[in-house]
Amino acid sequence: MIQTNNDTNKHSVSYAMILTSAVHDMKNSLCLVLQSIETMSTELEKEQKNNKHSATLADLHYEVLRLNSSLIQVLSLYRDENDQLPLNITECFIADCFEELRAKNQIYSKNHQIETFIDIDPELVWYCDYNLVSYLITDIYINALRYCQGKIKVTAAIADNKLKIIVADNGQGYPEPMLKAQSQSMAELANKKGRTGLGLYFSRLIADAHCNHNQRGSIMLSNGGELGGGIFTLILP
C-alpha cells in the first residue's frame, strides 16, 4: 500500500500560482466571449434587428471588457508583488493606442451615442512600455465611458521633456474621495478596499515603473476643464 504525505502535497503548490493560472484561463474565456458578442452585434446590425437586443449586447460587451481590465490589474499587481512585472520600453505611437482603444469599445460607444475625440499628432512617439500603458489607459477610458454624458476627449503632447496624456469627459467628475485618495501613499492605496483604491494604485504603479534620469511617471485626477467633467492625466518622463 502506497502512502502519500498529504500535507507535503497540499503545500507544494502556491495558492497565488493557482490563482494566477485561473486568472489566465478566465482571460482566455473572456476573449472568446468578446468575439462572440462582437459577431452577434455585427449580425444584428446587418439584419437591422430591434435596438433592445443591440443595447443588451453593447452593455454586456462593456462589462466583459471591464472585467478583463480588472483581471489584468490582478495579474499585474501579483507580478509586481513578486518582482516580476515586465517592463519593455520601446518606441510607441501614442495615437495608435487610443485609436485601437476606441475601436475596441465601438459597440458600447455607438449604442450609447458617445463620441470620443482624439486630438493627438499621428506622428507623436514616446519611449514607454506599450502594453502596460495600454492597460492603464484602458481602465481609465472604460471608466470615462461609464460616467461621461456623451463626450470624451483625449489629448497628448510633449512638454518639458515629458509626455502628458489627458483623458477628459463631460460627466459629473471624480468624486471627492477619489480626489483625496490620489494624495495617499502607495501603501495606503494598497490597503484600501474597493475598486477606487485598487484602480488608483494600479495606475500609479504603472506610471511609477517608468523612470528616466531619476524622474518617475505620475498621474493626477482633477475636475473641470473644457468638458467640465473628470480629467485624468498621465505624465511619463
SEMILO-900545 format. One record per residue (C-alpha): x, y, z; residue number from 1. Coordinates in steps of 0.2 Angstrom, whole numbers, plus 5000, padded with zeros to 4 digits. Example, Ala and Ser with C-alpha at 12.3 -4.5 7.8 and 13.67 -1.06 7.14 Angstrom:
REM SEMILO-900545
X 5062, Y 4978, Z 5039, num 1
X 5068, Y 4995, Z 5036, num 2
//
This chain:
REM SEMILO-900545
X 5000, Y 5000, Z 5000, num 1
X 5007, Y 5017, Z 4995, num 2
X 5005, Y 5031, Z 5007, num 3
X 5007, Y 5049, Z 5002, num 4
X 5011, Y 5064, Z 5013, num 5
X 4995, Y 5075, Z 5011, num 6
X 5002, Y 5089, Z 5020, num 7
X 5018, Y 5090, Z 5009, num 8
X 5007, Y 5089, Z 4993, num 9
X 4995, Y 5102, Z 5000, num 10
X 5008, Y 5115, Z 5002, num 11
X 5019, Y 5111, Z 4987, num 12
X 5009, Y 5122, Z 4976, num 13
X 5007, Y 5140, Z 4979, num 14
X 4989, Y 5147, Z 4981, num 15
X 4995, Y 5163, Z 4972, num 16
X 5001, Y 5152, Z 4957, num 17
X 4985, Y 5143, Z 4956, num 18
X 4975, Y 5160, Z 4956, num 19
X 4986, Y 5167, Z 4943, num 20
X 4984, Y 5152, Z 4932, num 21
X 4965, Y 5153, Z 4935, num 22
X 4965, Y 5172, Z 4930, num 23
X 4974, Y 5167, Z 4914, num 24
X 4961, Y 5155, Z 4910, num 25
X 4947, Y 5167, Z 4914, num 26
X 4955, Y 5180, Z 4902, num 27
X 4956, Y 5167, Z 4888, num 28
X 4937, Y 5163, Z 4891, num 29
X 4933, Y 5182, Z 4891, num 30
X 4942, Y 5184, Z 4874, num 31
X 4930, Y 5171, Z 4867, num 32
X 4915, Y 5179, Z 4874, num 33
X 4920, Y 5196, Z 4867, num 34
X 4922, Y 5188, Z 4850, num 35
X 4905, Y 5180, Z 4851, num 36
X 4897, Y 5196, Z 4857, num 37
X 4905, Y 5206, Z 4843, num 38
X 4900, Y 5193, Z 4830, num 39
X 4882, Y 5194, Z 4836, num 40
X 4882, Y 5213, Z 4836, num 41
X 4888, Y 5213, Z 4818, num 42
X 4874, Y 5201, Z 4813, num 43
X 4861, Y 5211, Z 4822, num 44
X 4866, Y 5227, Z 4813, num 45
X 4866, Y 5218, Z 4796, num 46
X 4849, Y 5211, Z 4799, num 47
X 4843, Y 5228, Z 4807, num 48
X 4836, Y 5219, Z 4822, num 49
X 4827, Y 5229, Z 4836, num 50
X 4838, Y 5240, Z 4847, num 51
X 4833, Y 5231, Z 4863, num 52
X 4845, Y 5217, Z 4859, num 53
X 4858, Y 5228, Z 4852, num 54
X 4858, Y 5238, Z 4868, num 55
X 4859, Y 5222, Z 4879, num 56
X 4874, Y 5216, Z 4869, num 57
X 4883, Y 5233, Z 4870, num 58
X 4881, Y 5233, Z 4889, num 59
X 4887, Y 5215, Z 4890, num 60
X 4902, Y 5219, Z 4879, num 61
X 4906, Y 5234, Z 4890, num 62
X 4905, Y 5223, Z 4906, num 63
X 4916, Y 5209, Z 4899, num 64
X 4929, Y 5222, Z 4894, num 65
X 4928, Y 5230, Z 4912, num 66
X 4930, Y 5213, Z 4920, num 67
X 4945, Y 5209, Z 4908, num 68
X 4953, Y 5225, Z 4913, num 69
X 4951, Y 5220, Z 4932, num 70
X 4959, Y 5203, Z 4928, num 71
X 4974, Y 5212, Z 4920, num 72
X 4976, Y 5223, Z 4936, num 73
X 4976, Y 5207, Z 4947, num 74
X 4990, Y 5199, Z 4936, num 75
X 5000, Y 5215, Z 4936, num 76
X 4999, Y 5218, Z 4954, num 77
X 5004, Y 5199, Z 4958, num 78
X 5019, Y 5201, Z 4946, num 79
X 5024, Y 5217, Z 4955, num 80
X 5022, Y 5209, Z 4972, num 81
X 5034, Y 5195, Z 4966, num 82
X 5046, Y 5207, Z 4957, num 83
X 5041, Y 5200, Z 4940, num 84
X 5032, Y 5215, Z 4932, num 85
X 5039, Y 5216, Z 4915, num 86
X 5044, Y 5232, Z 4908, num 87
X 5048, Y 5233, Z 4889, num 88
X 5052, Y 5250, Z 4884, num 89
X 5050, Y 5253, Z 4865, num 90
X 5046, Y 5267, Z 4854, num 91
X 5027, Y 5269, Z 4853, num 92
X 5015, Y 5279, Z 4843, num 93
X 5003, Y 5286, Z 4856, num 94
X 4989, Y 5290, Z 4844, num 95
X 4988, Y 5271, Z 4839, num 96
X 4985, Y 5266, Z 4857, num 97
X 4969, Y 5277, Z 4858, num 98
X 4963, Y 5273, Z 4840, num 99
X 4964, Y 5254, Z 4845, num 100
X 4955, Y 5258, Z 4861, num 101
X 4941, Y 5267, Z 4853, num 102
X 4939, Y 5253, Z 4840, num 103
X 4938, Y 5240, Z 4854, num 104
X 4924, Y 5250, Z 4863, num 105
X 4914, Y 5255, Z 4847, num 106
X 4899, Y 5244, Z 4851, num 107
X 4896, Y 5252, Z 4868, num 108
X 4900, Y 5270, Z 4862, num 109
X 4889, Y 5268, Z 4846, num 110
X 4874, Y 5261, Z 4856, num 111
X 4876, Y 5275, Z 4870, num 112
X 4879, Y 5289, Z 4857, num 113
X 4896, Y 5293, Z 4865, num 114
X 4909, Y 5302, Z 4854, num 115
X 4927, Y 5301, Z 4858, num 116
X 4938, Y 5315, Z 4851, num 117
X 4957, Y 5310, Z 4849, num 118
X 4967, Y 5326, Z 4847, num 119
X 4985, Y 5318, Z 4845, num 120
X 4998, Y 5320, Z 4832, num 121
X 4998, Y 5303, Z 4822, num 122
X 5017, Y 5305, Z 4822, num 123
X 5019, Y 5308, Z 4841, num 124
X 5031, Y 5294, Z 4848, num 125
X 5037, Y 5291, Z 4865, num 126
X 5048, Y 5278, Z 4873, num 127
X 5037, Y 5268, Z 4886, num 128
X 5030, Y 5250, Z 4889, num 129
X 5016, Y 5250, Z 4876, num 130
X 5007, Y 5235, Z 4885, num 131
X 5007, Y 5242, Z 4902, num 132
X 5002, Y 5260, Z 4897, num 133
X 4988, Y 5252, Z 4886, num 134
X 4982, Y 5243, Z 4902, num 135
X 4982, Y 5259, Z 4912, num 136
X 4973, Y 5269, Z 4899, num 137
X 4960, Y 5256, Z 4895, num 138
X 4955, Y 5256, Z 4913, num 139
X 4953, Y 5275, Z 4913, num 140
X 4944, Y 5275, Z 4896, num 141
X 4932, Y 5262, Z 4901, num 142
X 4928, Y 5272, Z 4917, num 143
X 4926, Y 5288, Z 4907, num 144
X 4914, Y 5278, Z 4895, num 145
X 4903, Y 5273, Z 4910, num 146
X 4902, Y 5290, Z 4918, num 147
X 4903, Y 5303, Z 4904, num 148
X 4887, Y 5311, Z 4896, num 149
X 4891, Y 5308, Z 4878, num 150
X 4909, Y 5316, Z 4876, num 151
X 4927, Y 5310, Z 4879, num 152
X 4942, Y 5320, Z 4873, num 153
X 4960, Y 5313, Z 4873, num 154
X 4975, Y 5323, Z 4871, num 155
X 4993, Y 5320, Z 4871, num 156
X 5009, Y 5331, Z 4869, num 157
X 5027, Y 5333, Z 4875, num 158
X 5031, Y 5347, Z 4887, num 159
X 5047, Y 5349, Z 4897, num 160
X 5054, Y 5333, Z 4890, num 161
X 5039, Y 5323, Z 4897, num 162
X 5024, Y 5315, Z 4888, num 163
X 5007, Y 5321, Z 4895, num 164
X 4992, Y 5311, Z 4891, num 165
X 4975, Y 5318, Z 4896, num 166
X 4958, Y 5309, Z 4896, num 167
X 4943, Y 5321, Z 4899, num 168
X 4925, Y 5318, Z 4899, num 169
X 4909, Y 5328, Z 4901, num 170
X 4902, Y 5318, Z 4916, num 171
X 4900, Y 5323, Z 4934, num 172
X 4918, Y 5322, Z 4938, num 173
X 4928, Y 5312, Z 4950, num 174
X 4920, Y 5310, Z 4967, num 175
X 4929, Y 5319, Z 4982, num 176
X 4935, Y 5303, Z 4990, num 177
X 4945, Y 5299, Z 4974, num 178
X 4952, Y 5316, Z 4973, num 179
X 4958, Y 5315, Z 4991, num 180
X 4964, Y 5297, Z 4988, num 181
X 4977, Y 5302, Z 4975, num 182
X 4987, Y 5311, Z 4988, num 183
X 4989, Y 5295, Z 4998, num 184
X 5004, Y 5284, Z 4999, num 185
X 5006, Y 5268, Z 4988, num 186
X 5005, Y 5258, Z 5005, num 187
X 4988, Y 5267, Z 5010, num 188
X 4981, Y 5264, Z 4992, num 189
X 4986, Y 5245, Z 4993, num 190
X 4977, Y 5243, Z 5009, num 191
X 4961, Y 5252, Z 5003, num 192
X 4946, Y 5241, Z 5000, num 193
X 4936, Y 5243, Z 4984, num 194
X 4939, Y 5247, Z 4966, num 195
X 4943, Y 5265, Z 4969, num 196
X 4959, Y 5261, Z 4979, num 197
X 4965, Y 5247, Z 4968, num 198
X 4962, Y 5257, Z 4952, num 199
X 4972, Y 5272, Z 4958, num 200
X 4986, Y 5260, Z 4965, num 201
X 4987, Y 5251, Z 4948, num 202
X 4988, Y 5267, Z 4938, num 203
X 5002, Y 5274, Z 4950, num 204
X 5011, Y 5258, Z 4949, num 205
X 5012, Y 5258, Z 4930, num 206
X 5016, Y 5276, Z 4930, num 207
X 5030, Y 5275, Z 4943, num 208
X 5038, Y 5260, Z 4934, num 209
X 5043, Y 5272, Z 4920, num 210
X 5059, Y 5280, Z 4926, num 211
X 5071, Y 5291, Z 4916, num 212
X 5086, Y 5301, Z 4923, num 213
X 5079, Y 5299, Z 4941, num 214
X 5062, Y 5305, Z 4936, num 215
X 5047, Y 5294, Z 4938, num 216
X 5030, Y 5294, Z 4929, num 217
X 5015, Y 5301, Z 4939, num 218
X 4996, Y 5303, Z 4937, num 219
X 4984, Y 5316, Z 4943, num 220
X 4965, Y 5317, Z 4945, num 221
X 4955, Y 5333, Z 4943, num 222
X 4938, Y 5340, Z 4938, num 223
X 4933, Y 5354, Z 4926, num 224
X 4942, Y 5359, Z 4910, num 225
X 4935, Y 5361, Z 4893, num 226
X 4922, Y 5347, Z 4895, num 227
X 4918, Y 5351, Z 4913, num 228
X 4919, Y 5333, Z 4920, num 229
X 4933, Y 5321, Z 4926, num 230
X 4951, Y 5324, Z 4920, num 231
X 4964, Y 5310, Z 4921, num 232
X 4982, Y 5315, Z 4917, num 233
X 4996, Y 5303, Z 4915, num 234
X 5014, Y 5310, Z 4914, num 235
X 5029, Y 5300, Z 4908, num 236
X 5047, Y 5305, Z 4909, num 237
//
